[in-house]
Amino acid sequence: MVNRLKKESIKMIIGLILIMIFGIIFNTQLIIAANPEGPTRINITSNQTKVSTNTQAINISGMYIANINVTATIQNRKWKAFVGNVLGSFTLADASGSSIYDWSFSTSSGRVYATRNSTSINWGNINCSNRSVLDVENTALSHSDPSDNITATFNSSIGASHASFYVGSRQIAANRCPTINTYIGNSTQDVRFEETALFDGTSIVYATILENNIGGYDNGEYDFQMIVPENGGAGFSGSTAYYLYIEIG
């Protein structure tokens, strides 16, 4: 009788241990989030820039001195922008890309990332960038003008307003990263289209929070819009490639 009770007690203890183990495994699987992935395809539907302004004439009589104010809006060749919408689905696929099932998704939450790094990002080490990191990028891309360089463009002071978000399983706390809000309706704003500058220990990664068909800089409806720096060297005439990643949810 005593032996049978001991055996039952041992079975109960083993059962409880197994339940605890499976519970830990299950909960661990729930909190593991997939890292951002590269998009399947990028379709450029338009690519445009500001039209140059024609010259303006001034004609005054001899012996006079004209006191004039000249207003100019000059296209900034040291920056460029990506705007658009995210289309696609969640899928359950094998290594060859064959899907057993797909789910359509809404882009109400997620992020788009852009980086100059052509190899791979250490997503497990991703965190906020800072002024020192942005200054290094200023040098790398010849952004020497303090009025429109990267540190001037992205508010790099602690307390810059942005929402908390996740990059994979890493949480980025609110109001900690250098951040901007791109325009809506050709005007400044501080609510939508948040973009932050992140750093993985090696490379800067620009991240913008996905919206869901929100009126953007030109009142067109977009899921995202972001700006990234271009090489500002005086003799540079090419273009710098950026590599995009997407994360939904």
BAVOMAR-14000 format. One record per residue: residue in three letters; x, y, z of N, C-alpha, C, CB in turn. Coordinates in steps of 0.02 Angstrom, whole numbers, plus 50000, padded with zeros to 5 digits. Glycine has a CB too. Layout:
<sites>
ALAXYZXYZXYZXYZ/...
</sites>
This chain:
<sites>
MET500414994050000500005000050000500435006350000499535000050061/VAL500935006150044501395011950049501775012849984501885011150108/ASN502015007349955502385007749893501955010549837502665000949873/ARG501325008349836500885010749783500765018349789500205007149785/LEU500695020649852500605027949863501225031749842500455029349936/LYS501815028749857502435032049836502475032549760503055028249863/LYS502295026949726502315026949653501835032149624502145019949625/GLU501225032649652500745037549628500995044649641500065036449662/SER501305045649698501585052249713502135054249664501855052449784/ILE502565049249649503095050449600502805052149532503565044349594/LYS502285048449512501955049849447501655056849445501405044649433/MET501345058749502501055065449505501595070849500500655066349570/ILE502145069849534502695074749531502975075249461503255072749581/ILE503075069349429503335069349360502845072849314503465062149335/GLY502195071449324501675074749283501695082249290500995072049301/LEU501755084649352501785091849364502395094949331501785093349438/ILE502965091349337503585093849305503495094449230504175089249321/LEU503195089249199503085089349126502625095149106502795082649102/ILE502095096149147501635101649132502005108349135501045101649182/MET502435109049186502825115349192503285116249133503225115349257/ILE503615110749111504075111249055503715113248992504435104549044/PHE503145109848978502755111548917502485118648921502175106548908/GLY502305120748982502055127548990502595132648974501795128649060/ILE503205131348998503775135848984503915136148909504405133549022/ILE503925130148877504055129948805503515133748767504095122648780/PHE502885132548786502325135748752502355143348758501655133248779/ASN502465145648821502495152848832503095155948797502535154348906/THR503655152348794504245154848759504105155648685504835150148769/GLN503745150948656503575151348585503115157348572503235144848561/LEU502685158848621502235164448612502605171048610501715164548666/ILE503135171748650503455178348654504015179148603503735179248724/ILE504205173748569504715174448517504395177648456505035167548500/ALA504655183248434504395186648375504895186048318504245194148390/ALA504635185448258505065184848200505405191448186504665182548138/ASN506025191248163506385197248145506105200048080507135195848138/PRO506215206548066506005209348003506305205547944506205216747999/GLU505935205247889506165201747829506185206547769505705195747814/GLY506565204647719506565208447657505915207447620507155206447614/PRO505675212547584505055211747546505165206947487504815218547520/THR504625203847466504655199347408504785203147344504005195347402/ARG504515209147340504585213047279504485220447295504075210747225/ILE504845224747260504755231947265504555234547196505395235547292/ASN503985237747191503735240347128503725248047131503035237547111/ILE504175251247095504205258547094503675261147045504925261147075/THR503145264147071502605266547028502725273647003501945266347066/SER503145277547037503335284147013503975286247048502765289447026/ASN504325290847017504955293347044505035300547019505575288847024/GLN504905305447061504885312247036505255317047082504175314547029/THR505415322747056505765327947094505485334747077506525327647081/LYS505665339647116505425346447106505685349347040505645350947164/VAL505245352847006505435356246944505835362546961504805358146901/SER506395363546926506805369446939506425375846924507455369146897/THR506545380946965506205387346957506585391746907506135391047024/ASN506215394946862506535399446814506815405546849506035401446758/THR507265408946815507565414946843507055420546851508145417346800/GLN507175425146897506745430946907507135437346889506475431246981/ALA506815441746854507155447946832507075453546884506865450246764/ILE507585457646888507545463846928507805469446884507955463346996/ASN507435475146882507595480546837507465487246872507195480046770/ILE507995490546892507925497046925508335502246886508165496647000/SER508175508346899508525513846864509225514846892508125520346869/GLY509655517546850510325519146871510315524246928510735521646813/MET510815524146971510915528547028510505526447089510745535547009/TYR510075521047083509665518747138509975512547171508955517247114/ILE509825511747234510025505747271509385502047291510465507447333/ALA509315495847269508715491847285508855487447346508505487447224/ASN508445488047396508475483747454507965478147444508345487747521/ILE508185472047432507725466647413507805460547459507855464547340/ASN507265456947467507275450447500507145445047448506735450147557/VAL507585440247444507535434847395507305428547430508205433747358/THR506755425747408506485419547435506605413947386505735420247452/ALA506875408347410507015402747366506865396147402507755402847343/THR506595391447365506485384647389506895380047345505715382747388/ILE507445377547373507925373647335507855366247352508655376047348/GLN507815362047302507775354847314508415352447349507655350947247/ASN508335348647403508905346347443509165339747414508705345447517/ARG509735339947381510015334047348510315329147398510535336147298/LYS510365331147462510685326847512510185322347548511045331047563/TRP509545322647528509035318347558508585315647503508615322347610/LYS508275309947516507785307047471507245303547513508105302047420/ALA506685301947481506115299347519505825293147486505575304747526/PHE505535288847528505155283047505504455283747534505495276247527/VAL503945283347492503255283347515502875277847478502915290447504/GLY502355275147509501975270147473501525266047518502445265647437/ASN501335260347493500885255747527501175248847531500205255647491/VAL500965245047580501205238247591500655233447571501425237147665/LEU500805229047525500335223947501500615217047514500165224947426/GLY500195212247529500465205447537500035201247583501155205847564/SER500355196147611499995191447653500475187947701499615186247610/PHE500195185147754500565180447795500525173647760500285179947867/THR501055169847766501055163347732501375157947776501415163747665/LEU501195151747761501525146047792501835142147734501015141547834/ALA502495142847727502835140347668503445136247687503035146047621/ASP503685132247639504295128347650504895132047621504235121347617/ALA505475128947622506095132147601506085134047527506685127747615/SER505685130547487505665132147415505185137747400505455125947377/GLY504805140147451504325145447441503625143047426504555149847386/SER503515136547426502845133747415502425134547477502885126347393/SER501835137547471501415139047529500875133747536501085145947522/ILE500745132047599500195127547614499565131447631500375122847671/TYR499675137947652499105142247667499335149447673498755139947733/ASP498895154047653499045161247658498485164747696499125164347588/TRP498675170347729498195174647764498305181747740498255174047841/SER497785185047718497855192047700497935196047764497235194647658/PHE498295201747761498395205747822498205212947810499105205247845/SER498045216247865497935223447866498565226747890497315225447910/THR498765232347860499385235747879499255240847934499705239147818/SER498805239147980498655243848034499225244348084498015241848069/SER499665239348085500245239648130500835236248097500085236448198/GLY501425238948110502035236148081502545241548068501885232448016/ARG503105239748038503645244348025503955243047957504175243948081/VAL504215248247926504645247747868505335250247888504365251747805/TYR505865246547870506545248347888506965249547825506865242647932/ALA507435254147830507885255647775508595256447802507665261947736/THR509075253447769509765253847792510235253647732509925248147841/ARG510835256447740511345256047688511725249447690511835261847695/ASN511635245647744511985239247752511715234147703511915236647825/SER512135231847658511915227147605511955219847627512335228147544/THR512225218547686512315211547706511755209347753513005210547740/SER511845210247818511335208147865511345212647926511435200847886/ILE510755213347958510685217448017510655212848078510035221848013/ASN510985214948131510965211348194510345213548233511615212548237/TRP509775210548215509135212648244509125211448320508565209048211/GLY509485206448343509495205148415509855210448455509825198548427/ASN510235214848420510615220048454510345227048439511345219748433/ILE509765227248404509505233748381509275237948441508925232748332/ASN509405244448436509195249048488509195256148459509665248648551/CYS509045261048500509035267948477509735270048455508775272648531/SER509755274148403510375277548385510475283348433510365279948311/ASN511005287148423511115293048465511515298148425511495291148531/ARG511645303848455511975309348419512675307348395512035315448465/SER513045303548435513725301548415513705297148353514075297848473/VAL513235292448351513165288048293512965291948232512655282448308/LEU512505296648240512275300748183512835305248158511665304848203/ASP513265307548203513835311648181514315307648138514195314548242/VAL514415301248155514835296948114514525296148044514925289948148/GLU513865295448041513525294847977513565301447938512785292847987/ASN513545307047974513645313547941514305313647903513635319247993/THR514825311247936515495311147904515505306347846516025309147955/ALA515215300347855515215295247802514865297647739514895288847827/LEU514335301747747513945303947689514055311247672513215302747703/SER514585314247701514755321247686514185326047700514975321847613/HIS513845325047756513325329647777513635334647826512715325847811/SER513965339647798514365344247839513975350547860514975346347800/ASP513415351947827513035357947843512605356647906512585360147783/PRO512725360347960512345359148022511605360848017512645363048078/SER511405364247964510695366047957510265360247932510625371947910/ASP510555355647893510155350147866510505343447869509975351747794/ASN511005342747913511335336247919510875331447957512025336947954/ILE511125325347970510695320147999510515321748071511035313447995/THR510995324348109510855325948179510365331848185511505327548216/ALA510395336448137509925342048138509225339848116510175347648092/THR509195335048071508555332848044508185328348094508655329047979/PHE508545323548123508245319148173508365322048242508525311848168/ASN507825323248278507885325948346508215320648390507185327948375/SER508855321648405509245316548440509275317648515509935316348412/SER508855322148541508845323248613508365318248646508635330448630/ILE508545315948707508105311548744507445315148757508435309248810/GLY506905311748745506255314848754505925316648688506315321048796/ALA506265315448631505945316348567505325311948564506435314648508/SER504795314548537504145311148542504075305648489503575316248534/HIS504015299448512503825293948468503535288348511504435291248427/ALA503115284148480502785278748516503275273048530502175276248477/SER503115268948579503485262848591503305257748537503325259948662/PHE503795253848515503655248648465504165243048472503675251548393/TYR504025237548439504465231748441504835231048374504065225348456/VAL505455228848378505835226548320505975219148333506505230748308/GLY505605214748300505635207748319505405207048390506355204948310/SER505825204148432505645203248503505915208848547505895196648527/ARG506275213548518506575218948558506105225048560507265221048529/GLN505965227348619505535233148627505955239548627505135232548692/ILE505735244248587506035250848585505585255448627506115253548511/ALA505845257948682505445261948727505245268548694505825263248792/ALA504695271248715504445277648688504925283348704503745279148715/ASN504965288048658505305294448669506045293548687504965298148725/ARG506385288848654507095287648668507535288448606507175280748697/CYS507255287948547507665287748486507645294448449507435282148439/PRO508175296048411508135301648365507545300548318508805302448324/THR507135305548309506505304548274506285310648234505955302548322/ILE505875309448184505545314748146504835312348130505935316648080/ASN504405317048111503765315448081503745318848013503155317848126/THR503705314947960503665317947894502985321447886503765312647838/TYR502925325647836502355330247830501705326747810502515335647781/ILE501155329847827500495328047802500195334347771500025325247860/GLY499935333647710499625339347676500095345247669499025341547713/ASN500745343747655501245348847644501385353047706501015353347588/SER501215350347766501305354147828501615349747882500635356947852/THR501955352847929502265349147984501715346248029502735353748024/GLN501885340848064501435337648112501835333148158500875333648075/ASP501535331048213501905327148262501465321248287502115331548321/VAL501075318448242500615313048261500735306748220499895315348254/ARG500755307448155500785301648109501475301148076500245302248056/PHE501575295548042502185294248003502815295548043502185298547940/GLU502855292548101503455293148143504025289148112503315290748215/GLU504615292048112505215288648088505775289548139505435291548018/THR506085284048157506625284248207507265281648176506435280148269/ALA507825283648205508485281248185508725276148237509005287148178/LEU508825269948214509055264448257509775262748241508595258348250/PHE510075258248282510775256348272510865249248298511265261248309/ASP511195244948259511295238048280512005236748306511145233348222/GLY512375242048318513065241448339513555242648283513185234748370/THR513305242148221513715243148161513395247948112513855236548127/SER512745247048101512395250748048511795254548075512175246047993/ILE511655260248045511045263948059510475260848020511115271548042/VAL509905260048053509295257548022508735262548035509095250348050/TYR508445265247982507895269947989507245265947990507895275147930/ALA506815267348039506195263648048505605268448048506205259448113/THR505095266848009504485270848010503895266548028504375274347942/ILE503455269148070502865265648093502355265548036502565268948156/LEU502075259548022501575258947970500915262147991501465251647952/GLU500605265547945499925268047953499465263747910499865275647932/ASN498845265847901498375262047860497985266847815497875257847904/ASN498275268047756497965272547707497805279447737497325269447680/ILE498325282547763498265289247792498485294447741498685289847858/GLY498155300047740498355305447696499055307747712497865311347701/GLY499495307847660500195309247671500395316247650500605304347633/TYR501025316947631501325323547618500945327347564502055322747599/ASP500675323747514500315326947459499565325447462500595324547392/ASN499325323047520498635321047532498445314447499498175326447509/GLY498925311247464498805304547441498805299647500499335302447389/GLU498475294047494498415289347549498995284347547497745285647546/TYR499375284047602499965279747607499965275847672500605283947600/ASP500325270147670500445266347731501095268647765500485258847715/PHE501555271347726502175273747756502485279147713502675267947764/GLN502885283347745503315288047710503915289447755502925294647692/MET504495289947724505105290847763505625294347720505375284047788/ILE506095297647753506655300747718507305297547742506665308447730/VAL507795297147696508445294347712508975298847681508515286947687/PRO509575299147710510095303547683510435300647621510625304747737/GLU510615305047576511015303347517511715306247526510675306147451/ASN512185303647488512865306247490512865313647471513325302147443/GLY513115317847516513105325047504513755327847478512935328547566/GLY514225323547457514865325847432514785330347371515295319947414/ALA515195335547367515135340447314515215337347245515635345947323/GLY515645332347238515755329347173515355322947161516475327847165/PHE514905321247208514525315047201513945315947154514275312647270/SER513885311547105513345312047056512945305547049513635314046988/GLY513095300647091512735294247086512155293947134513215288547099/SER512005287947159511475287047207511675281447255510795285447172/THR511435281847316511595277047368511015272147377511755280547434/ALA511155265747372510635260647380510445259747453510865253947350/TYR509805259047465509545257247531509185250547525509075262747560/TYR509245246547577508955239847579508365239847628509485234547600/LEU507785237747604507175238147642507005231547676506605240347597/TYR506715232247736506445226647773505735228447795506885224847835/ILE505315223347805504625224347825504455220047884504155222947766/GLU504045222647928503805218847986503075220647996504235220248051/ILE502655215648001501935216648010501745214148080501515213047955/GLY501345218148115501105216148180501485219348237501135208648187/
</sites>
